[in-house]
């Protein structure tokens, strides 16, 4: 058994994930029934990540705050600035792509289970109310804004505690981090199950009718990941950004693509930040916060699908209205629901800027759910990998 574990570790996690990806694709294609059965591996893996992430964030942040001493620097502000400017640029890129490659949609009738927010005020209210949520409920519901708020408060309170108490909190954080490493070590099996189940279940045939809108969406996300994000990192660090960019895409983006959950990917990102040697006091705050508010992919989805709806209805979009849409998308994306396809629920809000009726906007949301196998996967991969990228860019190890 020890020799098998040693061999497993020698191969390397990324190589094993790629093997799981290839095997999962082949099994889902050639033996769909087996692929669906293997889906349980993916469900267990994502479930384990989602289960451990809230308590990991809570104890890491609390431990970092209670152990913090004056003179120990944190680098949260520059990361928050990068989050904001990166999301706004993504919204502008989506507008530009929508003008360059105008797309019309074949509207569909479908039932949307979730209720979209009525206006921007409701989005912001929900975000603010999350700050004062019951701490137990915040942990149970993976409300990371609430978890961060309570972790900071408890950390500050514990700074006056005895050395033994603070040491105990730190030991618990270390123990949970070790559990996370064990879960992450099983990622290849989780990816195998997720891919096999997805290919067996959808076969991607339903996506062919929406190939153009998918190309625009994923093209925008690739442009952000490979052009504008590296440019922002270069401006911040003065160094070649691509080694760091590709590391984040490889070790964070791949798992995020298949888990389709920024929250579930927080442990992956924490592990990567530790491997990169970043300041724990910084990334323990910025990574869970980024999973909530750093939503470049969501801004792209909102703008591209909203402008496609406007184009379908023959509505003229002026420069001023497109700029306003980008600002609204940037702000509202930070309040995106944590459920799969959460960004899609903000389309009716954005569509209201062009007086698009709710019944039409909800049909566009339904299209979004049809293509979400790829759209939501690519969106999550961009969002989650960017969390680590911008956190690293602001760290003294990389920043100039």
N, C-alpha and C positions, 0 to 999 in steps of 0.2 A: 504493500500500500504506500509506504514512504517513497519507494522508487517511482511509482506512478505519479504521485503528487509532485515529486522533484522534476520529473520529465515534463509534466503539465506546466509547471512554472518556468522551465527553461524555454519552452516554445514561445512564450510571450502572449499576453492577453490580446493584443491587437491582432496578431496572426491567428489566434484561436477564434476570435470574433469573425474574421474574414472567412475562415473555414466553416463556421456555423452559418454564416450568411449564404455561402454557396450551397452547402448541404440542404439548408432550409428551402432555398429556391427550387432545387432539384426535386426534393421530396414533395413539396406543395404542387409542383407541376406534374410529376410522374405518378404520384400516389396521393391524390387529394384526401382520401379518407385517413391515411396515416398522418398527413399534414395537419388536419383538423384535430386529430387526437393529440399530436405533439403540442398543440396550442396551449395545453395546460402548463408546459414548461415556461412559456412566455408569461402567462397569467401569474404564475407563482413568482417569477423574477420581478415583474413590475410591482406586484403586490408587496414583495419584501422591501423593495426600494422605497415605495410610498409609505410603508409602515415605519421604517427606520429614519426616514428623512426628517420629519418634524421634531422628534426627540433629539436627533443629532444636532440640528440647528439650535434648538433651545439650550442644550448643555454646552455646546461649543461657544456660543455667543456669551452665555452667562459666565463660563469659565474665563473667557478672554477679558470680559469687563471687570470681573472681581479680582483678577490677577494683574490688571493694568496698573502701571505706575507712571506718575508724571515724568515726562521725558521720553516715554515710549510712543513713537509716532504711529498714527494710522493714516491711511490714504483713501478714505472713503469719498471725500468731496470730488477729487478728479475723476473717480470712477463714475459717480453719479452724473457728472457733466458729460462724460463720454456716452453714457447710456442715453441721455436726453438728445444730444446732437446726433448720435447714430440713428436713433429712431426717427428723428425729423428728416434726416437725409434719406432714409429708406422710404419715407412717405413721399418725398419729392421725386425720387427715382421711379416709384410706382406711377406717379402722375405722368412723368415724362415718357415712360414706356407705354402707358395707355394712349397717349397722343400719337406716338410713333407707330404703334401696332393696335389700332382701334379694333375692338372685338364686340360682336353682337352675340347675345345669348338666346338659346331656345328655352323659354321659360317653362317651368314644370310646376305642377300642383303637388304639394306634399305637406304633411303635418309636421310642424316643428314643436317638439316637446318642451324645450326651454322657452321662457318668456324674455324677449330682448328688452334692454333698458329703454325707457321712454325718451330720455334726454341725457345730455352730458351731466347735468346736475345730479341725476340719479346715480350715474357711474361714480362720480366723485364722492357723493354721500356714502355709497356702499364701501368705497375705499377707506374713507375716514372712519366709518363705523367699525371697520375691521380692526382698527388700532385699539379699540376699547372692548373687544370681544372677551368673553369669559376665557381665562387661560386654558382651562381644561377643554372647552369647546374648540378653541383655536388649535390645540394639539390634535384633537380628534378629527377635525375637519381640514387639517393641513392649511390653515389660514396663516400664511407666513408673515404677513404684516403684523397680525396680532402676536404671533410667536416671537418675532423680533422685538416688538414693543415690551412684552413681558420679560423676555430674556435680558434686555438692557436694564429694565427697572430692578429686577432681581439681582443682576450683576452689580449694579451700583450699591444696592442695599447690602450685599455680601462683602463689599470692600471693607466694611467695618467689622466683619466677623473674624474669628480667630484663624490662625494659620492652618490648624487641623481641618476646619470646615472648608476653607478655600482649597486646600489640598484634596479633600474628598471630592469636591465638585470637579476639579481638574482630572482626578482619577476616573470619575464616571464618564467624562467627556472622552478621555483616552480609550476607555473600554468600549464605548459606543463606536468610536472611530475604527477600532479593531473589528467589530462586528460588521461594519460597512465594508471593510476590505474583504471579509469572507464572502459577503453577498456579491460584491463586484467580481470576485474570482469566478463566480458561476455565470457571468454575463454571456459567455459563448453558448451555453445551453439555453439561456433565456432568449437570445437572438435567434437561435435555431428554431425554437418553438414559435416565436412571433412571426418570423418570415414564412415558415412552412404554413402556418395557419392563414396568414394574409393572402399568400399566393393561391392556396387551395380554396379559400372562401370567395375571393373576388376575381382572380385571374386577370384583373385590370381591364376586362372587356368593357365595363361600364364607363371607363375613362376616355375611350376613343372619341366619343362624340364631343368631348370638351377639351380636345387636345390643344386647341389654340389658346384658350384661356389658361390652361395649365402651363403651356410654354411661356406665356407672359409672366405668370406668377413665379415659376421656378427660375426663369431667366433673371428676373429682378433680384431674387434671393441670392443667386449665384454672383450677380454683379456686386451686391453688398458684401458678400463673404469674401470675394476675391479681389475687389477693387477698392471700394470706399472704406471698408473696415481696415485693410492694410494701410491705406493712406492716412487714416486717423492715427493708427498705431505708429506709423513713421513720423508723423508730425509731433507725436508725444514723446517718442523715444529717440528719434534720430538714427535708428538702426534698421537694417533690413527686416521687415516685419514677417516675411513669408515663412521662415522656419517656425515661428511661434504660431502663426495663422494655421499652418498645416497640422501642427501638433494638436491644437485645440479642435480642429475639424475632425481629425482622426480619432482622438481619444475621448472627445465629448460629443461631437456631432453625430458620429455613427450610432452610438447607443441612443441618443436623443431622437434620432430619426425613427428608430423602431419602437421605442417606448412611447413616443408621442406625448410626453409629459415632462415639462420643465421641472416640476416638483420632484418627480421620480428620478430626474437626472442630477439633482443637487448632490447626492452622495458621490456620484461619478465625478462631478466638478470639484468637490472638496478634495477628493483623492488626487486628482490631477494638479490642483493648486499646491497641494503638499509636495508632490513629486517635483514641481517646478521650483520649489523653495520659496514660495511667496509668504508674505507676512500673514500669520494665522489671524491676528487681530483685525486685519483688513478683510481677508476673503471670507471669514466666518460671518461677516455682515453683508458684504457686497454680493456674494453668490446667491444666498436665499432672497435678498432684496431684488437682485437681477431677475430671478425666476418669476418675480411678480411684476416688475415695472419695465424691464428692458425687453421691449417687444417690437423690434424692427420688422420681424416677419409678420406680426399681426397688423402693423401699419400698412405693409405692402398688400396683404390680403384685403383689408378694408377698402383701400383706395382703388385697387385694380377691379374688384368686383362691383364697387359702387359706380365707377366710371364706365364699366361695361354695361351696367343697367341704364345709365344715362344715354349711352350711345345707342343701345337697343331701342330706346324710346324717342330717339332723335332730339334729345335735349342738348342745347349748345352750352358748353362749359367754358367760361372765360378764365383768364389767368387769375383774376382776383378770387373767383370761387374755387379754383383748383388749389390756390395757396391756403385759403380758409379750410378746405377739406384736409390739407396736409397738417395744419395746426390741430384741428379737431381729432384727426386720426392719431397724432402723436400723443395727445393728452388722454384720449379715451383708451388707447392701446394699453396704457399703464393700468387700467382698470379691467383688463380682459379677464373673464371668468377662467378659473382653473380647470374647467371641464374640457374634454376633447372638443375642438371646434369652437372654443370660447370666443375667438376673434370674429367668427361669422355672425354672432349675435349682435355685434355692434354695427353691422351693415345697415339695418333700418335707421339707426341714428344718423349715420353719415349720409344715407340716401335722402333724408328729410331736408338736407341743405339744398337739394335740387327739386324739392316738392314731388319726389317720387312717392306714390301711394304705398302704404304699408303692405297691401296685398301683393304688390309687385316686388317690393323689397324682400318679403318673406319667401317668395319664389326663388329669388337670387340666393337667399340663405340655404334653401333646399338644394340648389345646385352645388353650393359650397360643401354641403355634407356628402354629396355624391362623389366629389373629387377629393374629399379630405384624406383619402388613403395616401395620396401623394402630397397634397397641399399642406395638410396639418403636419405631416411628417417632416417635410422640408422646412416649414415654418419653425417647428420646435428645434430642429437641428441648428438652424441659424441663430435663434434666440439663445439657446443654452450654450453653444460654443462661444458666442460673443460675450457671455457673462464672464467666462474665464479669460478670454482674450483681453477685454478692457481692464479687468482686475490686474492682470499681469502687466499691461502697458503702463499702469499708474504705480507699479511697485518699483522701488529704487533699483532692484536687480536689472530692470529693463529701461526704466525712465531715465532721461538725461537730467 
